[in-house]
Amino acid sequence: MQTELSNTLGVEHAVFGFTPFPAVAAAITRAGGFGVLGAVRYTAPDELARDLDWMQDHTGGLPYGLDVVMPAKKVEGVTEAEIEAMIPQEHRRFVTDLLDKHQVPRLAEGEASGWRITGWMEQVARSQLDVAFDYPVKLLANALGSPPPDIVRRAHDHGVLVAALAGSPRHARHHKAAGIDIVVAQGYEAGGHTGEIATMVLTPEVVAAVDPLPVLAAGGIGTGEQIAAGLALGAQGVWLGSLWLTCEEADLHSRRLTAKLLAAGPGDTVRSRALTGKPARQLRTEWTDAWDEPGGPGPLPMPLQGLLVAEANSRIQRYEVEPLLGTPVGQIVGRMNSERSVQAVFDDLTRGFERAIDRINRIAGRA
C-alpha cells in the first residue's frame, strides 16, 4: 500500500492513523503506517512533552505526526472564564436534570472534572506547538480548517508538512490557497466533526479541486478493500481514526464503553452537536437523544457546548453510566467487533488490499 506520499514520508503503508493514545500512535508507526497523536486532550505543555518523549522511545526512529485543533481566525481578548459566563442558566439546568434523571453520582470532593476542551482554544494549541517543534514530528494536522498563516510558515521552517481536514471541495481549495501540503477529504461517515458529503463522492472532488496536492481519503474506511477504493479514487493514502478505538493498545478507561463499541452496528451512530456544539458523529445514546428532543433547549455553539458538558461527560465516564456513555466514532464501528492489536489490524488491512487488487486484475484480464 505504497504511494508517492508514503514514499516521501518514508513509511511502508499509506495508512495515516489518528488516535488520542500514544501507545496506539506508536504501534501504528511500528506496523508500517504513520501514527498521528491527537493533542486536544492535553491541557498542559509538560503532559504533551511527557508523551512525545514516550513516542520517541517507542517508534524506533520511524516517522509520526501530531494533530491539533486551531481555528484559522483568532478571537482576541476573550478568556475561558468570560466564554463560560455566556452559558445560559436554562442549559445548565437541563444538564443537571438529565444527570439527576439517570442518577449520575457527583465527582468526589477535590476530584478534577477532567478534560474541559481547552485544547480547542488557540492559546492552548500554540503552547502545544511550542513543545511539538522540539521533537522530530514529520506532520502537523489541523482538524478545524487551515491553521493560521504564521503556524504554517513555522511548520515549514521546521521541515514539517501541514495537513488539514476538508468536508467539501470549497474547504479543500481554501486549504490549497493557504499553503497546506496535504488535504484530508473527510466524508460524512467519519467519526467526530464531519460534514454532509459522503466519502465516495467527496474524495474524487477534492482530488480534482487541489491537484497536484496529495489527498487522504477519510470516513467509513476500515478494510483493505476500502483503502484500495480510496486510492482508485485518486487519494494517495487513507486517514483512519475510529478503527483504533477497540485495539488492545487503546486506553478508553471503560470496559462498558469498549463493549458498546464492539456491539454497535453501522446504524448506531448519530451526527449530533451534543458534544462540542458542532456536528460530530458519535455513538447514539440517551444523552444524544435528549439534546434532540423538541422540548429541550438545544445545543449551544462551539465552544460553549463543550464547556457546558465537560463536567457532565467526566461524571458519565467516571461512573460508566451506560445509557449516557458514548464517544465520537464513525459508521465503520460495525466492523469493529473484536479487540485486536494494531499489528493484527494492519495484517488484515494488507490482506484485504491484496484481495481487492487481485479482484481488479481479474476483472481487467491481467490475472
C-alpha positions in Angstrom: 0.0 0.0 0.0 2.6 2.5 -1.1 2.1 5.8 -2.9 4.2 8.8 -3.7 3.2 10.4 -0.4 4.1 7.4 1.7 7.5 7.1 0.0 8.1 10.8 0.6 7.4 10.3 4.3 9.4 7.1 4.5 6.5 4.8 5.6 5.7 1.3 4.3 1.9 1.7 4.0 0.0 4.9 3.1 -2.2 4.5 6.2 -2.3 7.5 8.5 -3.8 6.6 11.9 -5.2 9.3 14.1 -5.6 8.5 17.8 -5.5 10.2 21.2 -3.5 7.3 22.6 0.3 7.4 22.4 0.6 3.6 22.6 -1.7 3.3 19.6 0.1 6.0 17.6 3.4 4.4 18.2 2.1 1.0 17.3 0.7 2.3 14.0 4.1 3.7 13.1 5.9 0.5 14.1 3.4 -1.5 12.0 4.5 0.4 8.9 1.8 3.2 8.9 2.0 6.8 10.0 0.8 7.4 13.6 -0.7 10.8 14.4 -1.2 11.7 18.0 -4.2 13.8 18.9 -3.2 16.8 21.1 -6.6 18.2 22.0 -6.8 16.4 25.3 -3.5 17.9 26.6 -4.1 20.9 28.8 -0.5 21.4 30.0 2.6 21.5 27.8 4.5 19.2 30.2 1.8 16.5 29.7 2.3 16.6 25.9 6.1 16.6 26.3 5.9 13.5 28.5 4.0 11.6 25.9 6.2 12.8 23.0 9.2 11.6 25.0 7.4 8.3 25.2 6.7 8.3 21.5 10.4 8.9 20.8 11.3 5.9 22.8 8.8 3.6 21.2 8.8 4.4 17.5 12.4 3.3 16.7 13.2 6.5 14.7 10.3 6.0 12.4 8.1 9.0 11.5 5.0 10.2 13.3 2.8 13.3 13.5 0.7 15.5 15.7 -2.9 16.6 15.3 -4.1 19.9 16.9 -7.3 21.9 16.8 -6.6 25.5 15.9 -9.0 28.0 14.3 -7.8 29.9 11.3 -9.3 33.1 12.8 -8.2 34.3 16.2 -10.6 35.9 18.8 -8.6 38.4 20.8 -9.0 39.2 24.5 -11.5 36.5 25.5 -10.7 34.3 28.4 -12.2 30.8 29.1 -14.0 32.3 32.2 -15.6 35.0 30.0 -16.7 32.4 27.5 -18.2 30.2 30.2 -20.1 33.1 31.6 -22.1 33.2 28.3 -23.7 29.8 29.0 -27.5 30.3 29.8 -28.9 29.1 33.1 -31.5 27.2 31.1 -28.9 25.0 29.6 -27.2 24.4 33.0 -30.5 23.3 34.4 -31.1 20.9 31.5 -27.7 19.2 32.1 -28.3 19.0 35.9 -31.8 17.5 35.3 -30.6 15.0 32.8 -27.8 13.8 35.1 -30.2 13.6 38.1 -32.7 11.6 35.9 -30.0 8.9 35.4 -28.7 9.1 39.0 -25.2 10.1 37.9 -23.0 10.5 41.0 -21.1 13.7 41.6 -17.3 13.7 41.4 -15.6 13.2 44.7 -14.6 16.5 46.5 -11.4 17.8 45.1 -11.5 15.5 42.0 -10.8 17.4 38.8 -13.6 17.4 36.2 -11.1 16.3 33.6 -10.8 17.5 30.0 -12.6 20.8 29.5 -11.9 21.1 25.8 -9.4 23.9 26.5 -7.5 22.3 23.6 -10.0 24.0 21.3 -8.6 27.4 22.4 -5.9 28.9 20.2 -3.5 29.8 23.1 -3.5 26.2 24.3 -2.8 24.8 20.8 0.0 27.3 20.4 1.6 26.1 23.6 1.3 22.6 22.3 3.2 23.5 19.2 5.9 25.2 21.2 6.5 21.8 22.6 6.0 19.8 19.5 8.5 21.6 17.3 11.2 20.5 19.7 10.5 16.9 18.5 11.1 15.4 15.1 7.4 15.3 14.1 7.0 15.0 10.4 3.4 16.1 10.0 1.2 18.7 11.7 -2.5 18.1 11.1 -5.3 20.6 11.9 -8.9 19.4 12.4 -10.5 22.8 12.3 -9.7 24.4 8.9 -6.3 25.8 7.8 -4.0 26.8 10.7 -3.1 30.5 11.0 -0.6 31.5 8.3 2.2 32.0 10.9 1.8 28.4 12.1 2.0 27.1 8.5 5.2 29.1 8.0 6.6 28.0 11.3 5.9 24.3 10.5 7.5 24.6 7.1 10.6 26.3 8.6 10.9 23.2 10.8 10.6 20.9 7.8 7.1 19.7 8.9 4.4 19.1 6.4 0.9 20.5 7.2 -2.4 18.7 6.7 -5.9 19.9 7.1 -9.3 18.2 7.0 -11.9 19.2 4.5 -15.5 18.3 4.2 -16.2 19.9 0.9 -14.3 20.9 -2.3 -14.6 24.6 -1.2 -12.8 23.9 2.1 -10.2 22.0 0.2 -9.5 24.8 -2.2 -9.1 27.2 0.7 -6.5 24.8 2.2 -4.6 24.8 -1.0 -4.6 28.6 -1.1 -3.4 28.7 2.5 -0.3 26.7 1.6 -1.4 23.4 3.1 0.6 20.4 1.9 -1.9 17.5 2.3 -5.7 17.7 2.3 -7.7 15.1 4.2 -11.1 14.5 2.4 -13.2 13.5 5.4 -16.6 12.2 4.4 -20.0 12.1 6.2 -19.3 8.6 7.6 -16.4 9.7 9.7 -16.3 9.9 13.5 -16.0 13.3 15.2 -16.6 16.5 13.4 -17.7 15.9 9.9 -19.6 17.4 7.0 -22.5 16.2 4.9 -20.8 14.8 1.8 -20.1 11.0 1.6 -16.5 9.8 1.2 -17.2 8.1 -2.2 -18.4 11.4 -3.6 -16.1 13.8 -1.7 -12.7 12.1 -2.4 -12.5 12.5 -6.2 -14.0 16.0 -6.0 -11.3 17.1 -3.5 -8.6 15.4 -5.6 -9.7 17.4 -8.6 -10.0 20.6 -6.6 -6.5 20.6 -5.1 -4.4 18.9 -7.8 -1.5 18.3 -7.6 -1.6 18.3 -3.8 -1.8 14.8 -2.2 -5.2 13.9 -0.7 -6.0 11.4 2.0 -9.4 9.7 2.0 -11.2 9.5 5.3 -14.6 8.4 6.7 -16.0 4.9 6.8 -12.7 3.3 5.9 -11.7 0.2 7.9 -10.8 -2.5 5.4 -8.1 -3.1 2.8 -10.7 -3.2 0.1 -11.8 0.3 1.1 -8.2 1.5 1.1 -7.9 0.2 -2.5 -11.1 2.1 -3.3 -9.7 5.3 -1.9 -6.6 5.0 -3.9 -8.6 4.2 -7.0 -10.5 7.5 -6.5 -7.2 9.4 -6.6 -6.2 9.6 -3.0 -2.6 9.0 -2.0 -3.5 7.3 1.3 -6.2 7.0 3.9 -6.8 8.7 7.2 -8.2 6.2 9.8 -9.4 7.2 13.3 -12.3 5.2 14.7 -10.8 1.8 13.8 -8.2 2.1 16.5 -10.6 2.6 19.4 -11.1 -1.1 20.1 -7.4 -2.0 19.7 -5.7 -3.7 22.6 -3.3 -0.7 22.9 -6.1 1.8 23.3 -6.9 3.1 26.8 -10.6 4.0 26.9 -10.7 3.6 30.7 -14.1 1.9 30.4 -14.9 -1.8 29.7 -18.5 -0.8 29.3 -17.7 1.7 26.6 -15.5 -0.8 24.8 -18.3 -3.4 25.0 -20.8 -0.8 23.5 -18.4 -0.2 20.6 -17.9 -3.9 19.9 -21.6 -4.5 19.9 -22.6 -1.4 17.8 -23.6 -1.7 14.1 -23.1 0.9 11.4 -26.5 2.4 12.2 -25.8 3.0 15.8 -24.1 6.4 15.4 -25.6 9.8 15.0 -24.3 13.2 13.8 -25.0 15.4 16.8 -24.0 18.8 18.3 -24.4 17.5 21.8 -20.7 17.1 22.5 -19.0 20.2 21.2 -21.6 22.4 19.6 -20.5 21.4 16.0 -22.0 18.4 14.2 -19.9 15.3 15.3 -20.6 11.7 14.6 -20.7 9.6 17.8 -22.4 6.7 19.4 -26.2 7.3 19.7 -27.1 7.3 23.4 -29.8 8.6 25.6 -27.5 11.7 26.0 -27.6 12.5 22.3 -31.3 11.7 22.1 -32.1 14.1 24.9 -30.4 17.0 23.2 -32.5 16.4 20.1 -35.8 16.4 21.9 -38.2 19.2 20.7 -38.8 20.5 24.3 -35.1 20.8 25.1 -33.0 24.0 24.8 -30.9 22.5 22.0 -27.1 22.5 22.0 -25.1 25.7 22.2 -22.5 26.7 19.6 -18.8 25.8 20.0 -17.1 26.3 22.4 -20.0 27.0 24.8 -21.4 23.5 24.5 -18.1 21.8 25.2 -17.6 23.9 28.3 -21.2 23.3 29.4 -21.0 19.5 29.2 -17.3 18.9 30.2 -18.0 18.0 33.9 -21.1 16.0 32.9 -19.1 13.9 30.5 -16.4 13.4 33.1 -19.1 12.1 35.6 -20.7 9.9 33.0 -17.3 8.3 32.0 -16.0 8.1 35.6 -19.0 6.1 36.8 -19.7 4.4 33.4 -23.3 5.3 33.3 -24.2 3.0 30.4 -27.3 4.7 28.9 -25.4 8.0 28.6 -22.0 6.6 27.8 -20.7 7.3 24.4 -17.7 8.5 22.3 -17.0 10.0 18.9 -16.9 7.2 16.3 -17.7 6.7 12.7 -20.0 4.3 10.9 -17.1 1.8 10.5 -17.9 0.9 14.1 -20.0 -2.0 12.6 -16.7 -3.7 11.6 -15.0 -3.1 15.0 -16.4 -6.3 16.6 -13.3 -7.7 18.3 -10.3 -6.4 20.3 -7.1 -6.9 18.3 -3.6 -5.5 18.3 -2.7 -2.7 16.0 -0.4 -5.1 14.1 -3.3 -7.6 13.7 -5.4 -4.7 12.2 -2.6 -3.9 9.8 -2.3 -7.6 8.8 -6.0 -7.6 8.0 -5.8 -4.3 6.0 -2.9 -5.6 3.9 -4.7 -8.9 3.1 -7.8 -7.1 2.2 -5.9 -4.7 0.0 -4.2 -7.6 -1.8 -7.6 -9.3 -2.4 -9.0 -6.1 -3.9 -6.0 -5.7 -6.3 -6.3 -9.3 -7.3 -10.0 -8.9 -8.0 -9.5 -5.8 -10.1 -6.7 -7.6 -12.1 -9.0 -10.5 -12.8 -11.7 -8.1 -14.0 -9.2 -6.4 -16.2 -8.0 -9.7 -17.6 -4.5 -9.2 -16.1 -4.5 -12.3 -13.8 
